[in-house]
């Protein structure tokens, strides 16, 4: 053996002792919990109550976050609850490229929402959360159109708030009409800020629709009364599906669908009437036959396979594995993906015939 072999072996042994069983990411986390090479993280700076059942989370993102989101986009956030990380997506309410290095989301606690309830009432400042990069097409162009109409209800005001704050910060506020529905004054998010904005910006007109007092806003009659020139404006609408369906129908009947932008908080799955098929998992050799409403993740779990998962709603990409043969359909968009080792998200895709997964 060469005389140099022993020192080299000693160096390798030392390196092994230093790095096993921890990975580089583990060392980064020990130095700063917000440093991670594998995922985006953030620390909750403070939780600001907005209403009796809503709060704004001020978050300091860690390494890798880019302050370049567009007003109206949403972000994925995961918090450990009852021993597992739970993911949801919420609209960013902060202005992009904010000077203080912080982002904000405003969350309304839902009776059936375990995570939203925890974020509003049980999250302590200092908590480290996981983040997913901003995404979404419900965005405000720069510069904005000369005349805008915003139609919002409940927490549907949150993405529009980012747009209003951005235009105010950039001093690019055009002719804007906002009609917002809430149950009453105490239930209305950003009430004081919106009134301050209406007072300071003559081009900004605010209409409040308190449903307990005024009844529900209907696009067919209410919008025309509040905003007589609605046909001449670019419109952004966000709120309950019932409201958005009515808005979409009214704008379509007027031939103005191209001027309408909708954001739905609840997932609307497309292409669910697929034929299903036999799903084979090549690593284990297990096959199972499912219908077109069963996701590939559900198919694997029903067959006893330990499937990788995270959010189970298409945000975190933890469930991605290669599709080696056959075709599947994305439930969110209706897009069909074919084999040849294309990576797919098993939690939001279903088989459109027989397929093979490399897992």
DADAFEN-V147347 format. One record per residue. N is the residue number from 1. RES is the residue in three letters. SS is DSSP state (2 for helix, 1 for strand, 0 for the rest). OMEGA is omega in whole degrees, 0 to 359 (NA if undefined). NEAR is the number of other ideal C-beta (glycine too) atoms within 8 Angstrom. Layout:
BEGIN
{{N & RES & SS & OMEGA & NEAR} {N & RES & SS & OMEGA & NEAR}}
END
This chain:
BEGIN
{{1 & UNK & 0 & 180 & 4} {2 & UNK & 0 & 181 & 4} {3 & UNK & 0 & 180 & 5} {4 & UNK & 0 & 186 & 6} {5 & UNK & 2 & 184 & 8} {6 & UNK & 2 & 177 & 8} {7 & UNK & 2 & 179 & 7} {8 & UNK & 2 & 179 & 8} {9 & UNK & 2 & 179 & 8} {10 & UNK & 2 & 179 & 8} {11 & UNK & 2 & 179 & 8} {12 & UNK & 2 & 180 & 8} {13 & UNK & 2 & 179 & 8} {14 & UNK & 2 & 179 & 8} {15 & UNK & 2 & 179 & 8} {16 & UNK & 2 & 180 & 8} {17 & UNK & 2 & 182 & 7} {18 & UNK & 2 & 189 & 6} {19 & UNK & 2 & 181 & 8} {20 & UNK & 0 & 6 & 6} {21 & UNK & 0 & 182 & 2} {22 & UNK & 0 & 174 & 6} {23 & UNK & 0 & 178 & 6} {24 & UNK & 2 & 181 & 7} {25 & UNK & 2 & 180 & 9} {26 & UNK & 2 & 178 & 8} {27 & UNK & 2 & 177 & 9} {28 & UNK & 2 & 182 & 12} {29 & UNK & 2 & 179 & 10} {30 & UNK & 2 & 178 & 5} {31 & UNK & 2 & 180 & 6} {32 & UNK & 0 & 183 & 8} {33 & UNK & 0 & 181 & 8} {34 & UNK & 0 & 178 & 12} {35 & UNK & 0 & 178 & 11} {36 & UNK & 0 & 176 & 13} {37 & UNK & 0 & 185 & 6} {38 & UNK & 0 & 187 & 4} {39 & UNK & 0 & 173 & 6} {40 & UNK & 1 & 180 & 12} {41 & UNK & 1 & 177 & 15} {42 & UNK & 1 & 177 & 16} {43 & UNK & 1 & 178 & 13} {44 & UNK & 1 & 180 & 15} {45 & UNK & 1 & 179 & 8} {46 & UNK & 1 & 176 & 6} {47 & UNK & 1 & 185 & 11} {48 & UNK & 1 & 177 & 8} {49 & UNK & 1 & 177 & 6} {50 & UNK & 1 & 175 & 9} {51 & UNK & 1 & 180 & 10} {52 & UNK & 0 & 183 & 5} {53 & UNK & 0 & 179 & 6} {54 & UNK & 1 & 180 & 14} {55 & UNK & 1 & 175 & 12} {56 & UNK & 1 & 176 & 12} {57 & UNK & 1 & 175 & 13} {58 & UNK & 1 & 188 & 12} {59 & UNK & 1 & 173 & 15} {60 & UNK & 1 & 180 & 10} {61 & UNK & 1 & 179 & 12} {62 & UNK & 0 & 184 & 14} {63 & UNK & 0 & 175 & 9} {64 & UNK & 0 & 181 & 7} {65 & UNK & 0 & 177 & 10} {66 & UNK & 0 & 180 & 6} {67 & UNK & 0 & 183 & 9} {68 & UNK & 0 & 180 & 5} {69 & UNK & 0 & 178 & 10} {70 & UNK & 0 & 179 & 8} {71 & UNK & 0 & 182 & 13} {72 & UNK & 0 & 180 & 14} {73 & UNK & 0 & 180 & 15} {74 & UNK & 1 & 182 & 11} {75 & UNK & 1 & 173 & 16} {76 & UNK & 1 & 178 & 14} {77 & UNK & 1 & 180 & 16} {78 & UNK & 1 & 179 & 14} {79 & UNK & 1 & 178 & 13} {80 & UNK & 1 & 178 & 7} {81 & UNK & 1 & 179 & 10} {82 & UNK & 0 & 172 & 3} {83 & UNK & 0 & 178 & 4} {84 & UNK & 1 & 178 & 6} {85 & UNK & 1 & 180 & 9} {86 & UNK & 1 & 184 & 11} {87 & UNK & 1 & 168 & 16} {88 & UNK & 1 & 177 & 12} {89 & UNK & 1 & 180 & 10} {90 & UNK & 1 & 180 & 11} {91 & UNK & 1 & 172 & 13} {92 & UNK & 1 & 178 & 14} {93 & UNK & 0 & 181 & 12} {94 & UNK & 0 & 179 & 10} {95 & UNK & 0 & 177 & 9} {96 & UNK & 0 & 176 & 10} {97 & UNK & 0 & 182 & 6} {98 & UNK & 0 & 188 & 10} {99 & UNK & 0 & 185 & 4} {100 & UNK & 0 & 177 & 4} {101 & UNK & 0 & 182 & 7} {102 & UNK & 0 & 172 & 10} {103 & UNK & 1 & 178 & 13} {104 & UNK & 1 & 168 & 11} {105 & UNK & 1 & 178 & 14} {106 & UNK & 1 & 189 & 17} {107 & UNK & 1 & 174 & 13} {108 & UNK & 1 & 181 & 12} {109 & UNK & 0 & 178 & 12} {110 & UNK & 0 & 183 & 7} {111 & UNK & 0 & 181 & 4} {112 & UNK & 0 & 186 & 4} {113 & UNK & 0 & 181 & 9} {114 & UNK & 2 & 183 & 8} {115 & UNK & 2 & 181 & 11} {116 & UNK & 2 & 177 & 12} {117 & UNK & 2 & 180 & 11} {118 & UNK & 2 & 181 & 11} {119 & UNK & 2 & 184 & 14} {120 & UNK & 2 & 190 & 14} {121 & UNK & 2 & 188 & 8} {122 & UNK & 0 & 184 & 7} {123 & UNK & 0 & 181 & 11} {124 & UNK & 0 & 172 & 6} {125 & UNK & 0 & 184 & 7} {126 & UNK & 0 & 179 & 6} {127 & UNK & 0 & 176 & 9} {128 & UNK & 1 & 182 & 9} {129 & UNK & 1 & 172 & 12} {130 & UNK & 1 & 182 & 14} {131 & UNK & 1 & 171 & 15} {132 & UNK & 1 & 185 & 14} {133 & UNK & 1 & 180 & 8} {134 & UNK & 1 & 176 & 9} {135 & UNK & 1 & 179 & 7} {136 & UNK & 0 & 182 & 10} {137 & UNK & 0 & 179 & 3} {138 & UNK & 0 & 190 & 11} {139 & UNK & 0 & 179 & 9} {140 & UNK & 0 & 179 & 11} {141 & UNK & 0 & 179 & 6} {142 & UNK & 0 & 6 & 5} {143 & UNK & 0 & 180 & 4} {144 & UNK & 0 & 175 & 11} {145 & UNK & 0 & 184 & 8} {146 & UNK & 0 & 179 & 5} {147 & UNK & 1 & 185 & 11} {148 & UNK & 1 & 171 & 13} {149 & UNK & 1 & 175 & 15} {150 & UNK & 1 & 177 & 15} {151 & UNK & 1 & 184 & 15} {152 & UNK & 1 & 176 & 14} {153 & UNK & 1 & 179 & 14} {154 & UNK & 2 & 180 & 10} {155 & UNK & 2 & 175 & 10} {156 & UNK & 2 & 177 & 15} {157 & UNK & 2 & 190 & 12} {158 & UNK & 2 & 179 & 14} {159 & UNK & 2 & 179 & 17} {160 & UNK & 2 & 178 & 14} {161 & UNK & 2 & 177 & 13} {162 & UNK & 2 & 179 & 16} {163 & UNK & 2 & 181 & 14} {164 & UNK & 2 & 179 & 15} {165 & UNK & 2 & 180 & 12} {166 & UNK & 2 & 179 & 12} {167 & UNK & 2 & 178 & 13} {168 & UNK & 2 & 181 & 10} {169 & UNK & 2 & 182 & 7} {170 & UNK & 2 & 183 & 6} {171 & UNK & 0 & 179 & 5} {172 & UNK & 0 & 183 & 8} {173 & UNK & 0 & 177 & 10} {174 & UNK & 0 & 176 & 11} {175 & UNK & 1 & 188 & 7} {176 & UNK & 1 & 170 & 15} {177 & UNK & 1 & 175 & 12} {178 & UNK & 1 & 171 & 14} {179 & UNK & 1 & 185 & 15} {180 & UNK & 1 & 180 & 14} {181 & UNK & 1 & 173 & 13} {182 & UNK & 1 & 182 & 14} {183 & UNK & 0 & 179 & 6} {184 & UNK & 0 & 182 & 10} {185 & UNK & 2 & 183 & 7} {186 & UNK & 2 & 182 & 6} {187 & UNK & 2 & 186 & 8} {188 & UNK & 0 & 177 & 12} {189 & UNK & 0 & 174 & 13} {190 & UNK & 0 & 185 & 10} {191 & UNK & 2 & 183 & 8} {192 & UNK & 2 & 181 & 6} {193 & UNK & 2 & 179 & 8} {194 & UNK & 2 & 178 & 12} {195 & UNK & 2 & 176 & 9} {196 & UNK & 2 & 180 & 8} {197 & UNK & 2 & 178 & 12} {198 & UNK & 2 & 180 & 10} {199 & UNK & 2 & 185 & 6} {200 & UNK & 2 & 182 & 5} {201 & UNK & 0 & 181 & 10} {202 & UNK & 0 & 181 & 3} {203 & UNK & 0 & 182 & 8} {204 & UNK & 1 & 181 & 11} {205 & UNK & 1 & 181 & 8} {206 & UNK & 1 & 172 & 10} {207 & UNK & 1 & 178 & 10} {208 & UNK & 1 & 177 & 7} {209 & UNK & 1 & 178 & 13} {210 & UNK & 1 & 192 & 12} {211 & UNK & 2 & 177 & 12} {212 & UNK & 2 & 181 & 6} {213 & UNK & 2 & 190 & 5} {214 & UNK & 2 & 187 & 7} {215 & UNK & 0 & 185 & 4} {216 & UNK & 0 & 176 & 6} {217 & UNK & 0 & 177 & 14} {218 & UNK & 0 & 180 & 8} {219 & UNK & 2 & 186 & 12} {220 & UNK & 2 & 184 & 8} {221 & UNK & 2 & 187 & 7} {222 & UNK & 2 & 183 & 11} {223 & UNK & 2 & 180 & 15} {224 & UNK & 2 & 179 & 9} {225 & UNK & 2 & 182 & 6} {226 & UNK & 2 & 185 & 8} {227 & UNK & 0 & 185 & 11} {228 & UNK & 0 & 182 & 5} {229 & UNK & 0 & 184 & 7} {230 & UNK & 2 & 180 & 10} {231 & UNK & 2 & 184 & 6} {232 & UNK & 2 & 184 & 5} {233 & UNK & 0 & 167 & 13} {234 & UNK & 1 & 190 & 9} {235 & UNK & 1 & 172 & 15} {236 & UNK & 1 & 183 & 15} {237 & UNK & 1 & 180 & 15} {238 & UNK & 1 & 181 & 17} {239 & UNK & 0 & 180 & 11} {240 & UNK & 0 & 182 & 8} {241 & UNK & 2 & 179 & 8} {242 & UNK & 2 & 178 & 6} {243 & UNK & 2 & 183 & 15} {244 & UNK & 2 & 177 & 13} {245 & UNK & 2 & 180 & 8} {246 & UNK & 2 & 177 & 11} {247 & UNK & 2 & 181 & 14} {248 & UNK & 2 & 180 & 11} {249 & UNK & 2 & 181 & 9} {250 & UNK & 2 & 181 & 11} {251 & UNK & 2 & 178 & 12} {252 & UNK & 2 & 179 & 9} {253 & UNK & 2 & 179 & 6} {254 & UNK & 0 & 181 & 7} {255 & UNK & 0 & 186 & 5} {256 & UNK & 0 & 183 & 10} {257 & UNK & 2 & 181 & 8} {258 & UNK & 2 & 180 & 4} {259 & UNK & 2 & 184 & 8} {260 & UNK & 1 & 177 & 11} {261 & UNK & 1 & 183 & 8} {262 & UNK & 1 & 173 & 10} {263 & UNK & 1 & 179 & 13} {264 & UNK & 0 & 179 & 9} {265 & UNK & 0 & 178 & 6} {266 & UNK & 0 & 184 & 5} {267 & UNK & 0 & 173 & 6} {268 & UNK & 0 & 185 & 7} {269 & UNK & 0 & 180 & 7} {270 & UNK & 0 & 172 & 9} {271 & UNK & 0 & 182 & 10} {272 & UNK & 0 & 181 & 9} {273 & UNK & 0 & 178 & 4} {274 & UNK & 0 & 189 & 11} {275 & UNK & 0 & 183 & 6} {276 & UNK & 1 & 180 & 11} {277 & UNK & 1 & 178 & 12} {278 & UNK & 1 & 180 & 9} {279 & UNK & 1 & 179 & 16} {280 & UNK & 1 & 178 & 11} {281 & UNK & 1 & 192 & 14} {282 & UNK & 0 & 183 & 10} {283 & UNK & 0 & 182 & 6} {284 & UNK & 0 & 184 & 6} {285 & UNK & 0 & 181 & 7} {286 & UNK & 1 & 176 & 9} {287 & UNK & 1 & 177 & 9} {288 & UNK & 1 & 180 & 10} {289 & UNK & 1 & 183 & 7} {290 & UNK & 1 & 177 & 13} {291 & UNK & 0 & 185 & 5} {292 & UNK & 0 & 177 & 12} {293 & UNK & 0 & 182 & 7} {294 & UNK & 0 & 180 & 10} {295 & UNK & 1 & 179 & 11} {296 & UNK & 2 & 176 & 15} {297 & UNK & 2 & 178 & 12} {298 & UNK & 2 & 179 & 9} {299 & UNK & 2 & 180 & 13} {300 & UNK & 2 & 181 & 15} {301 & UNK & 2 & 177 & 9} {302 & UNK & 2 & 179 & 9} {303 & UNK & 0 & 177 & 10} {304 & UNK & 0 & 181 & 5} {305 & UNK & 0 & 178 & 10} {306 & UNK & 0 & 184 & 2} {307 & UNK & 0 & 174 & 10} {308 & UNK & 0 & 181 & 8} {309 & UNK & 0 & 175 & 10} {310 & UNK & 0 & 186 & 12} {311 & UNK & 0 & 184 & 14} {312 & UNK & 0 & 179 & 8} {313 & UNK & 0 & 172 & 10} {314 & UNK & 0 & 182 & 7} {315 & UNK & 0 & 195 & 11} {316 & UNK & 0 & 179 & 11} {317 & UNK & 0 & 177 & 8} {318 & UNK & 0 & 188 & 8} {319 & UNK & 0 & 187 & 14} {320 & UNK & 1 & 172 & 9} {321 & UNK & 1 & 183 & 11} {322 & UNK & 1 & 171 & 10} {323 & UNK & 1 & 186 & 19} {324 & UNK & 1 & 179 & 10} {325 & UNK & 1 & 179 & 7} {326 & UNK & 1 & 182 & 13} {327 & UNK & 1 & 179 & 12} {328 & UNK & 1 & 181 & 14} {329 & UNK & 1 & 177 & 14} {330 & UNK & 1 & 183 & 15} {331 & UNK & 0 & 182 & 12} {332 & UNK & 0 & 187 & 10} {333 & UNK & 0 & 185 & 6} {334 & UNK & 0 & 181 & 9} {335 & UNK & 0 & 178 & 6} {336 & UNK & 1 & 178 & 9} {337 & UNK & 1 & 181 & 11} {338 & UNK & 1 & 185 & 8} {339 & UNK & 0 & 183 & 11} {340 & UNK & 0 & 172 & 6} {341 & UNK & 0 & 174 & 8} {342 & UNK & 1 & 182 & 9} {343 & UNK & 1 & 183 & 7} {344 & UNK & 1 & 176 & 13} {345 & UNK & 1 & 187 & 10} {346 & UNK & 2 & 184 & 16} {347 & UNK & 2 & 183 & 13} {348 & UNK & 2 & 179 & 10} {349 & UNK & 1 & 179 & 13} {350 & UNK & 1 & 180 & 15} {351 & UNK & 1 & 172 & 18} {352 & UNK & 1 & 186 & 13} {353 & UNK & 1 & 179 & 8} {354 & UNK & 1 & 179 & 10} {355 & UNK & 1 & 181 & 17} {356 & UNK & 1 & 178 & 13} {357 & UNK & 1 & 179 & 15} {358 & UNK & 0 & 182 & 10} {359 & UNK & 0 & NA & 12}}
END
